[in-house]
Amino acid sequence: MDFAFTEEQNLLRDSVRAMLDRVATPEYIRRCDTEPHYPYELYDAFVEMGLLRMPFPESVGGLGGSVIDFAVIAEELGRKSYDFLGAYGTCVFNGLNILHNGTEAQRAHWLPKLLDGSIRMSISMTEPGAGSDAGAMRTSARRDGDAWVINGQKVFSTGAGADKNVINLYARTQADGPHQQALSLFLVDKDTPGITLRKLDTLGRRSLGTYEVFFDDVRVPADHLVGEANKGWGYMLSGLQLERLMTAAGYVGGAQAAVDLALAYAKERKQFGKPIGTFQAIAHMLADMQTAVEASRLMMWRAAWQLSRGEDALMAISQAKLFGSEAYANIANQGMQIMGGYGYIMEFDMQRHYRDARATTITAGTSQMQRNLIAGLMGLKTK
């Protein structure tokens, strides 16, 4: 395994970092978190730079970038805000789902709109009674002439209320039978009559907005069914490895930013006439924090390397997701301890990392589910 980036990948990383420093200033990040404000200005910069096009093949207007390129972008976005990565990555992996599983007509219709910024995309899977157990979802869709009629409720739908958003909705199209043969994927404009959005007041990750979405006899054109009916379970699983790689890269970026904040503070803050970083208790905390970041980064790049080679990277990605999320949460907690009372003040960014990191062990597959997956791949049957 070669850990060196190509010249083009180094340029990509430097270009993304420069753009983020210009657009996603500390004041802008704070505004997006506290108002809260969807990062429309930053999203426009994604479009202008061609970042949305990067992971797509040239045949559909993309730039033909690799999994490694995607992970480079994800880590840099995570350094600024995990929510900024969500704005980018969610649109990308939903678009890739259409690329791989949609019809030719759907690819021709939806992908150009996504890549030029005309639309955004969110995903709605989780329901009040169906979280980790996605197969238990009860939101239903029935065929009625040239349309599908959708009824039900989704929750924890990140970014669903953004302007020009198209919800990638998983619903049950077979009332009975195993969920593997009963779910379908629909593309639903968030302004379609019959949809009600309720924004949830969350502890962290406030920029994109987290929503409950209610569907009351929502009529969706028949050609908004992605691919084939009752194949949604396979479509859902087909994108999970890339999604979890994206999250793992974001955790690395966020954790590194938290270490950088704590380190800078420890070099400046003086107690008993010395910078607190010169005291062994603080220095060792920071050494452990940076070591955890590097371990997370190595696990993430190993998973990205496997996925880029077309290998089944489920074990490596699950381990990177598990370790990276737990490390980010622990590092943000330690950063709060190092900064003391200042970490607790809203004008300092450590508290945002502390709040945002807490969700990482829950979203995109809980730590408990990752451990179940890893144990199963080891040949263990867990209950």
Contacts in CASP RR format, 6 or more apart in sequence:
PFRMAT RR
TARGET T0000
AUTHOR 0000-0000-0000
METHOD contacts of the structure
MODEL  1
MDFAFTEEQNLLRDSVRAMLDRVATPEYIRRCDTEPHYPYELYDAFVEMG
LLRMPFPESVGGLGGSVIDFAVIAEELGRKSYDFLGAYGTCVFNGLNILH
NGTEAQRAHWLPKLLDGSIRMSISMTEPGAGSDAGAMRTSARRDGDAWVI
NGQKVFSTGAGADKNVINLYARTQADGPHQQALSLFLVDKDTPGITLRKL
DTLGRRSLGTYEVFFDDVRVPADHLVGEANKGWGYMLSGLQLERLMTAAG
YVGGAQAAVDLALAYAKERKQFGKPIGTFQAIAHMLADMQTAVEASRLMM
WRAAWQLSRGEDALMAISQAKLFGSEAYANIANQGMQIMGGYGYIMEFDM
QRHYRDARATTITAGTSQMQRNLIAGLMGLKTK
1 302 0 8 1.000
1 305 0 8 1.000
3 301 0 8 1.000
5 13 0 8 1.000
5 68 0 8 1.000
5 72 0 8 1.000
9 68 0 8 1.000
9 69 0 8 1.000
9 72 0 8 1.000
12 54 0 8 1.000
12 69 0 8 1.000
12 72 0 8 1.000
12 73 0 8 1.000
13 72 0 8 1.000
13 76 0 8 1.000
15 49 0 8 1.000
16 49 0 8 1.000
16 51 0 8 1.000
16 72 0 8 1.000
16 73 0 8 1.000
16 76 0 8 1.000
16 77 0 8 1.000
17 76 0 8 1.000
17 79 0 8 1.000
19 45 0 8 1.000
19 49 0 8 1.000
20 42 0 8 1.000
20 76 0 8 1.000
20 77 0 8 1.000
20 79 0 8 1.000
20 80 0 8 1.000
20 84 0 8 1.000
23 41 0 8 1.000
23 42 0 8 1.000
23 45 0 8 1.000
24 39 0 8 1.000
24 42 0 8 1.000
24 80 0 8 1.000
24 81 0 8 1.000
24 84 0 8 1.000
26 349 0 8 1.000
28 39 0 8 1.000
28 41 0 8 1.000
28 42 0 8 1.000
29 80 0 8 1.000
29 81 0 8 1.000
29 349 0 8 1.000
29 352 0 8 1.000
30 347 0 8 1.000
30 349 0 8 1.000
30 352 0 8 1.000
31 37 0 8 1.000
32 38 0 8 1.000
32 39 0 8 1.000
32 81 0 8 1.000
32 83 0 8 1.000
32 206 0 8 1.000
32 207 0 8 1.000
33 81 0 8 1.000
33 83 0 8 1.000
33 204 0 8 1.000
33 206 0 8 1.000
33 207 0 8 1.000
33 352 0 8 1.000
34 206 0 8 1.000
34 346 0 8 1.000
36 206 0 8 1.000
36 207 0 8 1.000
36 209 0 8 1.000
37 207 0 8 1.000
38 87 0 8 1.000
38 159 0 8 1.000
38 162 0 8 1.000
38 163 0 8 1.000
38 207 0 8 1.000
38 208 0 8 1.000
38 209 0 8 1.000
39 81 0 8 1.000
39 83 0 8 1.000
39 84 0 8 1.000
39 87 0 8 1.000
39 207 0 8 1.000
39 208 0 8 1.000
40 163 0 8 1.000
42 84 0 8 1.000
42 87 0 8 1.000
43 87 0 8 1.000
43 88 0 8 1.000
43 117 0 8 1.000
43 120 0 8 1.000
46 52 0 8 1.000
46 87 0 8 1.000
46 88 0 8 1.000
47 115 0 8 1.000
47 116 0 8 1.000
47 117 0 8 1.000
50 63 0 8 1.000
50 115 0 8 1.000
51 73 0 8 1.000
51 88 0 8 1.000
52 88 0 8 1.000
52 91 0 8 1.000
52 92 0 8 1.000
52 114 0 8 1.000
52 115 0 8 1.000
52 117 0 8 1.000
53 61 0 8 1.000
53 62 0 8 1.000
53 63 0 8 1.000
53 115 0 8 1.000
54 62 0 8 1.000
54 63 0 8 1.000
54 64 0 8 1.000
54 65 0 8 1.000
54 69 0 8 1.000
54 70 0 8 1.000
54 73 0 8 1.000
55 64 0 8 1.000
55 65 0 8 1.000
55 67 0 8 1.000
55 69 0 8 1.000
55 70 0 8 1.000
55 92 0 8 1.000
55 96 0 8 1.000
56 62 0 8 1.000
56 63 0 8 1.000
56 64 0 8 1.000
56 65 0 8 1.000
56 95 0 8 1.000
56 96 0 8 1.000
56 99 0 8 1.000
56 111 0 8 1.000
56 115 0 8 1.000
57 64 0 8 1.000
57 99 0 8 1.000
58 64 0 8 1.000
60 99 0 8 1.000
60 107 0 8 1.000
60 111 0 8 1.000
60 112 0 8 1.000
60 115 0 8 1.000
61 111 0 8 1.000
61 112 0 8 1.000
61 115 0 8 1.000
62 115 0 8 1.000
66 308 0 8 1.000
67 242 0 8 1.000
67 245 0 8 1.000
67 304 0 8 1.000
67 307 0 8 1.000
67 308 0 8 1.000
68 304 0 8 1.000
68 305 0 8 1.000
68 308 0 8 1.000
70 92 0 8 1.000
70 242 0 8 1.000
70 245 0 8 1.000
70 246 0 8 1.000
71 245 0 8 1.000
71 246 0 8 1.000
71 249 0 8 1.000
71 300 0 8 1.000
71 301 0 8 1.000
71 304 0 8 1.000
73 88 0 8 1.000
74 85 0 8 1.000
74 88 0 8 1.000
74 89 0 8 1.000
74 245 0 8 1.000
74 246 0 8 1.000
74 249 0 8 1.000
74 250 0 8 1.000
75 249 0 8 1.000
75 250 0 8 1.000
75 252 0 8 1.000
75 253 0 8 1.000
75 297 0 8 1.000
75 300 0 8 1.000
76 253 0 8 1.000
77 84 0 8 1.000
77 85 0 8 1.000
77 86 0 8 1.000
77 88 0 8 1.000
77 250 0 8 1.000
78 84 0 8 1.000
78 85 0 8 1.000
78 249 0 8 1.000
78 250 0 8 1.000
78 251 0 8 1.000
78 252 0 8 1.000
78 253 0 8 1.000
78 254 0 8 1.000
78 257 0 8 1.000
79 253 0 8 1.000
79 254 0 8 1.000
79 256 0 8 1.000
79 257 0 8 1.000
80 257 0 8 1.000
81 207 0 8 1.000
81 352 0 8 1.000
81 356 0 8 1.000
82 205 0 8 1.000
82 250 0 8 1.000
82 251 0 8 1.000
82 254 0 8 1.000
82 356 0 8 1.000
82 357 0 8 1.000
82 360 0 8 1.000
83 205 0 8 1.000
83 206 0 8 1.000
83 207 0 8 1.000
83 208 0 8 1.000
83 356 0 8 1.000
84 207 0 8 1.000
85 246 0 8 1.000
85 247 0 8 1.000
85 249 0 8 1.000
85 250 0 8 1.000
86 158 0 8 1.000
86 208 0 8 1.000
87 120 0 8 1.000
87 159 0 8 1.000
87 207 0 8 1.000
87 208 0 8 1.000
89 246 0 8 1.000
90 121 0 8 1.000
90 122 0 8 1.000
90 123 0 8 1.000
90 158 0 8 1.000
90 159 0 8 1.000
91 114 0 8 1.000
91 120 0 8 1.000
91 121 0 8 1.000
92 246 0 8 1.000
93 239 0 8 1.000
93 242 0 8 1.000
93 243 0 8 1.000
93 246 0 8 1.000
94 114 0 8 1.000
94 121 0 8 1.000
94 122 0 8 1.000
94 123 0 8 1.000
94 168 0 8 1.000
95 110 0 8 1.000
95 111 0 8 1.000
95 114 0 8 1.000
95 121 0 8 1.000
96 239 0 8 1.000
96 242 0 8 1.000
97 168 0 8 1.000
97 185 0 8 1.000
97 226 0 8 1.000
97 235 0 8 1.000
97 238 0 8 1.000
97 239 0 8 1.000
98 106 0 8 1.000
98 107 0 8 1.000
98 110 0 8 1.000
98 111 0 8 1.000
98 187 0 8 1.000
98 226 0 8 1.000
99 107 0 8 1.000
99 111 0 8 1.000
100 238 0 8 1.000
101 185 0 8 1.000
101 226 0 8 1.000
101 227 0 8 1.000
101 231 0 8 1.000
101 235 0 8 1.000
101 238 0 8 1.000
102 226 0 8 1.000
102 227 0 8 1.000
103 227 0 8 1.000
105 223 0 8 1.000
106 187 0 8 1.000
106 223 0 8 1.000
106 226 0 8 1.000
106 227 0 8 1.000
110 119 0 8 1.000
110 166 0 8 1.000
110 187 0 8 1.000
112 118 0 8 1.000
113 119 0 8 1.000
114 120 0 8 1.000
114 121 0 8 1.000
117 164 0 8 1.000
118 164 0 8 1.000
119 164 0 8 1.000
119 165 0 8 1.000
119 166 0 8 1.000
120 159 0 8 1.000
120 162 0 8 1.000
120 163 0 8 1.000
120 164 0 8 1.000
120 165 0 8 1.000
120 166 0 8 1.000
121 165 0 8 1.000
121 166 0 8 1.000
121 167 0 8 1.000
121 168 0 8 1.000
122 157 0 8 1.000
122 158 0 8 1.000
122 159 0 8 1.000
122 160 0 8 1.000
122 161 0 8 1.000
122 162 0 8 1.000
122 165 0 8 1.000
122 166 0 8 1.000
122 167 0 8 1.000
122 168 0 8 1.000
122 190 0 8 1.000
123 157 0 8 1.000
123 158 0 8 1.000
123 167 0 8 1.000
123 168 0 8 1.000
123 170 0 8 1.000
124 154 0 8 1.000
124 157 0 8 1.000
124 160 0 8 1.000
124 167 0 8 1.000
124 168 0 8 1.000
124 169 0 8 1.000
124 170 0 8 1.000
124 213 0 8 1.000
125 131 0 8 1.000
125 134 0 8 1.000
125 137 0 8 1.000
125 154 0 8 1.000
125 170 0 8 1.000
125 236 0 8 1.000
126 134 0 8 1.000
126 154 0 8 1.000
126 155 0 8 1.000
126 156 0 8 1.000
126 157 0 8 1.000
127 136 0 8 1.000
127 137 0 8 1.000
127 138 0 8 1.000
127 139 0 8 1.000
127 152 0 8 1.000
127 153 0 8 1.000
127 154 0 8 1.000
127 155 0 8 1.000
128 153 0 8 1.000
128 155 0 8 1.000
129 136 0 8 1.000
129 137 0 8 1.000
129 138 0 8 1.000
130 136 0 8 1.000
130 137 0 8 1.000
130 138 0 8 1.000
132 365 0 8 1.000
132 366 0 8 1.000
132 368 0 8 1.000
132 369 0 8 1.000
134 170 0 8 1.000
134 179 0 8 1.000
134 236 0 8 1.000
135 179 0 8 1.000
135 183 0 8 1.000
135 233 0 8 1.000
136 179 0 8 1.000
137 170 0 8 1.000
137 171 0 8 1.000
137 172 0 8 1.000
137 179 0 8 1.000
137 183 0 8 1.000
138 152 0 8 1.000
138 172 0 8 1.000
139 150 0 8 1.000
139 151 0 8 1.000
139 152 0 8 1.000
139 153 0 8 1.000
139 154 0 8 1.000
139 169 0 8 1.000
139 170 0 8 1.000
139 171 0 8 1.000
139 172 0 8 1.000
139 215 0 8 1.000
140 150 0 8 1.000
140 151 0 8 1.000
140 152 0 8 1.000
140 171 0 8 1.000
140 172 0 8 1.000
140 173 0 8 1.000
140 175 0 8 1.000
141 148 0 8 1.000
141 149 0 8 1.000
141 150 0 8 1.000
141 171 0 8 1.000
141 172 0 8 1.000
141 173 0 8 1.000
141 184 0 8 1.000
141 186 0 8 1.000
141 220 0 8 1.000
142 148 0 8 1.000
142 149 0 8 1.000
142 173 0 8 1.000
143 149 0 8 1.000
143 173 0 8 1.000
143 222 0 8 1.000
144 219 0 8 1.000
145 222 0 8 1.000
146 221 0 8 1.000
146 222 0 8 1.000
147 219 0 8 1.000
147 220 0 8 1.000
147 221 0 8 1.000
147 222 0 8 1.000
148 173 0 8 1.000
148 186 0 8 1.000
148 219 0 8 1.000
148 220 0 8 1.000
148 221 0 8 1.000
148 222 0 8 1.000
148 224 0 8 1.000
148 225 0 8 1.000
149 217 0 8 1.000
149 218 0 8 1.000
149 219 0 8 1.000
149 220 0 8 1.000
150 169 0 8 1.000
150 171 0 8 1.000
150 186 0 8 1.000
150 188 0 8 1.000
150 215 0 8 1.000
150 217 0 8 1.000
150 218 0 8 1.000
150 219 0 8 1.000
150 220 0 8 1.000
151 215 0 8 1.000
151 216 0 8 1.000
151 217 0 8 1.000
151 218 0 8 1.000
152 171 0 8 1.000
152 214 0 8 1.000
152 215 0 8 1.000
152 216 0 8 1.000
153 212 0 8 1.000
153 213 0 8 1.000
153 214 0 8 1.000
153 215 0 8 1.000
154 169 0 8 1.000
154 212 0 8 1.000
154 213 0 8 1.000
154 215 0 8 1.000
155 200 0 8 1.000
155 211 0 8 1.000
155 212 0 8 1.000
155 213 0 8 1.000
156 200 0 8 1.000
156 210 0 8 1.000
156 363 0 8 1.000
157 167 0 8 1.000
157 210 0 8 1.000
157 211 0 8 1.000
157 212 0 8 1.000
157 213 0 8 1.000
158 205 0 8 1.000
158 208 0 8 1.000
158 209 0 8 1.000
158 210 0 8 1.000
158 211 0 8 1.000
159 165 0 8 1.000
159 208 0 8 1.000
159 209 0 8 1.000
159 210 0 8 1.000
159 211 0 8 1.000
160 167 0 8 1.000
160 190 0 8 1.000
160 197 0 8 1.000
160 209 0 8 1.000
160 211 0 8 1.000
160 213 0 8 1.000
161 190 0 8 1.000
161 197 0 8 1.000
161 199 0 8 1.000
161 209 0 8 1.000
161 211 0 8 1.000
162 190 0 8 1.000
162 208 0 8 1.000
165 189 0 8 1.000
165 190 0 8 1.000
166 187 0 8 1.000
166 188 0 8 1.000
166 189 0 8 1.000
166 190 0 8 1.000
167 187 0 8 1.000
167 188 0 8 1.000
167 189 0 8 1.000
167 190 0 8 1.000
167 213 0 8 1.000
168 185 0 8 1.000
168 186 0 8 1.000
168 187 0 8 1.000
168 226 0 8 1.000
169 185 0 8 1.000
169 186 0 8 1.000
169 187 0 8 1.000
169 188 0 8 1.000
169 215 0 8 1.000
170 183 0 8 1.000
170 184 0 8 1.000
170 185 0 8 1.000
170 186 0 8 1.000
170 232 0 8 1.000
170 236 0 8 1.000
171 183 0 8 1.000
171 184 0 8 1.000
171 186 0 8 1.000
172 179 0 8 1.000
172 182 0 8 1.000
172 183 0 8 1.000
172 184 0 8 1.000
173 182 0 8 1.000
173 183 0 8 1.000
173 184 0 8 1.000
173 229 0 8 1.000
173 230 0 8 1.000
174 181 0 8 1.000
174 182 0 8 1.000
174 230 0 8 1.000
175 182 0 8 1.000
176 182 0 8 1.000
179 233 0 8 1.000
180 233 0 8 1.000
180 234 0 8 1.000
181 230 0 8 1.000
181 233 0 8 1.000
182 230 0 8 1.000
182 233 0 8 1.000
183 230 0 8 1.000
183 232 0 8 1.000
183 233 0 8 1.000
183 236 0 8 1.000
184 225 0 8 1.000
184 226 0 8 1.000
184 229 0 8 1.000
184 230 0 8 1.000
184 231 0 8 1.000
184 232 0 8 1.000
185 225 0 8 1.000
185 226 0 8 1.000
185 227 0 8 1.000
185 231 0 8 1.000
185 232 0 8 1.000
185 235 0 8 1.000
185 236 0 8 1.000
186 220 0 8 1.000
186 224 0 8 1.000
186 225 0 8 1.000
186 226 0 8 1.000
187 220 0 8 1.000
187 224 0 8 1.000
187 226 0 8 1.000
188 195 0 8 1.000
188 218 0 8 1.000
188 220 0 8 1.000
188 224 0 8 1.000
190 197 0 8 1.000
190 213 0 8 1.000
192 218 0 8 1.000
192 219 0 8 1.000
192 220 0 8 1.000
193 218 0 8 1.000
193 219 0 8 1.000
194 214 0 8 1.000
194 215 0 8 1.000
194 216 0 8 1.000
194 217 0 8 1.000
194 218 0 8 1.000
195 213 0 8 1.000
195 214 0 8 1.000
195 215 0 8 1.000
195 216 0 8 1.000
195 218 0 8 1.000
196 213 0 8 1.000
196 214 0 8 1.000
196 216 0 8 1.000
197 211 0 8 1.000
197 212 0 8 1.000
197 213 0 8 1.000
197 214 0 8 1.000
198 211 0 8 1.000
198 212 0 8 1.000
198 213 0 8 1.000
198 214 0 8 1.000
199 209 0 8 1.000
199 210 0 8 1.000
199 211 0 8 1.000
200 209 0 8 1.000
200 210 0 8 1.000
200 211 0 8 1.000
200 212 0 8 1.000
202 209 0 8 1.000
202 210 0 8 1.000
202 359 0 8 1.000
203 355 0 8 1.000
203 358 0 8 1.000
203 359 0 8 1.000
204 352 0 8 1.000
204 355 0 8 1.000
204 356 0 8 1.000
204 358 0 8 1.000
204 359 0 8 1.000
205 355 0 8 1.000
205 356 0 8 1.000
205 359 0 8 1.000
226 232 0 8 1.000
226 235 0 8 1.000
227 235 0 8 1.000
241 307 0 8 1.000
241 313 0 8 1.000
241 314 0 8 1.000
241 317 0 8 1.000
242 307 0 8 1.000
243 364 0 8 1.000
244 317 0 8 1.000
244 318 0 8 1.000
244 320 0 8 1.000
244 321 0 8 1.000
244 364 0 8 1.000
244 365 0 8 1.000
245 300 0 8 1.000
245 303 0 8 1.000
245 304 0 8 1.000
245 307 0 8 1.000
245 313 0 8 1.000
245 317 0 8 1.000
245 320 0 8 1.000
247 321 0 8 1.000
247 325 0 8 1.000
247 360 0 8 1.000
247 363 0 8 1.000
247 364 0 8 1.000
248 296 0 8 1.000
248 299 0 8 1.000
248 300 0 8 1.000
248 303 0 8 1.000
248 317 0 8 1.000
248 320 0 8 1.000
248 321 0 8 1.000
248 324 0 8 1.000
248 325 0 8 1.000
249 300 0 8 1.000
249 304 0 8 1.000
251 296 0 8 1.000
251 300 0 8 1.000
251 321 0 8 1.000
251 324 0 8 1.000
251 325 0 8 1.000
251 327 0 8 1.000
251 328 0 8 1.000
251 357 0 8 1.000
251 360 0 8 1.000
252 293 0 8 1.000
252 296 0 8 1.000
252 297 0 8 1.000
252 300 0 8 1.000
252 324 0 8 1.000
254 328 0 8 1.000
254 353 0 8 1.000
254 357 0 8 1.000
255 289 0 8 1.000
255 292 0 8 1.000
255 293 0 8 1.000
255 296 0 8 1.000
255 324 0 8 1.000
255 327 0 8 1.000
255 328 0 8 1.000
255 331 0 8 1.000
255 332 0 8 1.000
255 357 0 8 1.000
256 293 0 8 1.000
256 297 0 8 1.000
257 349 0 8 1.000
257 353 0 8 1.000
258 289 0 8 1.000
258 328 0 8 1.000
258 331 0 8 1.000
258 332 0 8 1.000
258 335 0 8 1.000
258 350 0 8 1.000
258 353 0 8 1.000
258 357 0 8 1.000
259 286 0 8 1.000
259 289 0 8 1.000
259 290 0 8 1.000
259 293 0 8 1.000
259 331 0 8 1.000
259 335 0 8 1.000
261 335 0 8 1.000
261 339 0 8 1.000
261 348 0 8 1.000
261 349 0 8 1.000
261 350 0 8 1.000
261 353 0 8 1.000
262 286 0 8 1.000
262 289 0 8 1.000
262 334 0 8 1.000
262 335 0 8 1.000
262 338 0 8 1.000
262 339 0 8 1.000
262 350 0 8 1.000
263 286 0 8 1.000
265 338 0 8 1.000
265 339 0 8 1.000
265 342 0 8 1.000
266 275 0 8 1.000
266 276 0 8 1.000
266 277 0 8 1.000
266 282 0 8 1.000
266 283 0 8 1.000
266 286 0 8 1.000
266 338 0 8 1.000
267 275 0 8 1.000
267 277 0 8 1.000
268 275 0 8 1.000
269 275 0 8 1.000
269 276 0 8 1.000
269 277 0 8 1.000
269 339 0 8 1.000
270 276 0 8 1.000
271 279 0 8 1.000
276 282 0 8 1.000
276 338 0 8 1.000
277 283 0 8 1.000
277 286 0 8 1.000
282 338 0 8 1.000
285 334 0 8 1.000
285 335 0 8 1.000
285 337 0 8 1.000
285 338 0 8 1.000
286 338 0 8 1.000
288 334 0 8 1.000
289 331 0 8 1.000
289 334 0 8 1.000
289 335 0 8 1.000
292 327 0 8 1.000
292 330 0 8 1.000
292 331 0 8 1.000
293 327 0 8 1.000
293 331 0 8 1.000
295 323 0 8 1.000
295 327 0 8 1.000
296 320 0 8 1.000
296 323 0 8 1.000
296 324 0 8 1.000
296 327 0 8 1.000
296 328 0 8 1.000
299 316 0 8 1.000
299 319 0 8 1.000
299 320 0 8 1.000
299 323 0 8 1.000
299 324 0 8 1.000
300 320 0 8 1.000
300 324 0 8 1.000
302 316 0 8 1.000
302 320 0 8 1.000
303 313 0 8 1.000
303 316 0 8 1.000
303 317 0 8 1.000
303 319 0 8 1.000
303 320 0 8 1.000
306 312 0 8 1.000
306 313 0 8 1.000
306 316 0 8 1.000
307 313 0 8 1.000
307 317 0 8 1.000
314 373 0 8 1.000
314 377 0 8 1.000
315 374 0 8 1.000
315 377 0 8 1.000
318 370 0 8 1.000
318 373 0 8 1.000
318 374 0 8 1.000
318 377 0 8 1.000
319 370 0 8 1.000
319 374 0 8 1.000
321 364 0 8 1.000
321 365 0 8 1.000
321 370 0 8 1.000
322 367 0 8 1.000
322 370 0 8 1.000
322 371 0 8 1.000
322 374 0 8 1.000
324 360 0 8 1.000
325 357 0 8 1.000
325 360 0 8 1.000
325 361 0 8 1.000
325 367 0 8 1.000
326 361 0 8 1.000
326 367 0 8 1.000
328 353 0 8 1.000
328 357 0 8 1.000
328 360 0 8 1.000
329 357 0 8 1.000
329 358 0 8 1.000
329 360 0 8 1.000
329 361 0 8 1.000
331 357 0 8 1.000
332 350 0 8 1.000
332 353 0 8 1.000
332 354 0 8 1.000
332 356 0 8 1.000
332 357 0 8 1.000
332 358 0 8 1.000
333 354 0 8 1.000
333 357 0 8 1.000
335 343 0 8 1.000
335 350 0 8 1.000
335 353 0 8 1.000
335 354 0 8 1.000
336 343 0 8 1.000
336 344 0 8 1.000
336 350 0 8 1.000
336 351 0 8 1.000
336 354 0 8 1.000
339 348 0 8 1.000
339 350 0 8 1.000
342 348 0 8 1.000
342 350 0 8 1.000
343 350 0 8 1.000
343 351 0 8 1.000
343 354 0 8 1.000
344 351 0 8 1.000
345 351 0 8 1.000
361 367 0 8 1.000
371 382 0 8 1.000
372 382 0 8 1.000
375 382 0 8 1.000
376 382 0 8 1.000
END
